[in-house]
Amino acid sequence: MNKKIGLLGISLMSWFITCVGYAKNSDLTESCDVYNKAELNDEYRYNLIQELVKKPNDLNICRHSITNTVLVDLTNATDKMFENEGVDEKNYILTYFEKENESNKIANPQSYLVNNVGVIRTIYLKIEDIRTGESIMYTFKLIPTEGEYPQKKEDIIRCLSYQLPELNKGEFYFEKSAGKGKQFKVGDVFYEGIYKIYILKDNGGDCYEEQSLKIEVYAMSKAQSFDDQVLTCKLYILEPLPRNNKYYTEVKGRRVEQKPGTTIKESGTRVWVVGTSDNGYCTNETSFTVTYKECPIPKGFSPNGDGINDFFDLSYHNVTDLKIYNRVGIEVYSYKGAYSKQWDGKTNSGKDLPSGTYYYVIQAYDKTKTGWVELNR
């Protein structure tokens, strides 16, 4: 309670009830008139209205409107002003203004048009007691407030195309913010490109909230296609690939990338070609198999330095271990590792072996093979 009301509260309330509420006979007229003039100056009359009539409530309005305007019922701010016991709204005149100096009177407060809805504005409300002629000016605010949003959706990344899904009730797709531009329909399809659209939630009375949605649609990267390869006495070398393509083979149950130019040594190797879009999201793959038929092991070679058939050539056999024996079973040469055509008719110490028949034991494709080869000088 106001400090001055607190000091004179009993006298003021008595005056109000006696002289305003119940002064109907002439016996009270003189005493009320004397009390009014002697004790109740303008300041206390003002405070009495303030004590009896509560302040108006601020009103929330939408912060976004398709037309940037909204109709507001200003009388909703007065819902609790006359709740005090014994206070009758009929005894007061309420007048609404846009400015404190009582200019720009609002003619129709039940349908007040607000422009630029995103701005807080102050409304001035004059309360006049029709019994005493006294008045007070209250204020309340129109506060832009968030409304209900559309259901949140994450940005979209798709390959080839994307179709707009169903929305919740009262939600709509638009090309631009604030319901502008083309309105999209559920089921509309977006193809390759990057798009930004808006999901608008209609909150009634032109009020809305919205969410932007980014849609990225990428073309499917094409994976180079190869026929299965069946080779005899020749190893397959991975060919060059188009941009965004890579080779993979399976090693111990997992895919391992192989560079173009890599030699495929194992028969039955499956090779995958994977094409990937620029953003790495869209992939496409093909595969082919490399198979080697049995390649005959040479029956002879002539290490005479003429550049023709100078080596025991096993390049197409995937040999991992080689041993050479003479006629009496003595080992004269050995090689452990990826053998191709290292033996040139010499011992491991570099001594020339004589012409004749020699016997080999090789490990290739996890198998042991034996046979003979003729060395001719």
Buried (B, 14 or more C-beta within 10 A) or exposed (E): EBEBBEEBBEEBBEBBEBBBEEBEEEEBEEEBEEBBEEEBEEEBBBBBBBBBBBBBBBBBBBBBBBEEEBBBEBBBBBEEBBEEEEBEEEBBEBBBBBEEEEEEEBEEBEEBEBEEBEEEBEBBBBBBBEEBEBBBBBBBBBEBEEBBBBEEEEEBBBBEEBEBEEBEEEBBBBBEBBBEEEEBEEEEEBEBEEBEBBBBBBBEBBBBBBBEBEBBBBEBBEBBEBEEBEBEEEBBEBEEBEEBBBBBBEEEEEEEEBEEEBEBBEBEBEBBBBBBBEEEEBBBEBBBBBBBEEBEBBEEBBBEEEEEBBBBBBBBBBBBBBBBBBEEEEEBBBBEEEBBBBBBBEBEEEEEBEEEEBBBBBBBBEEEBEEEBEBEE
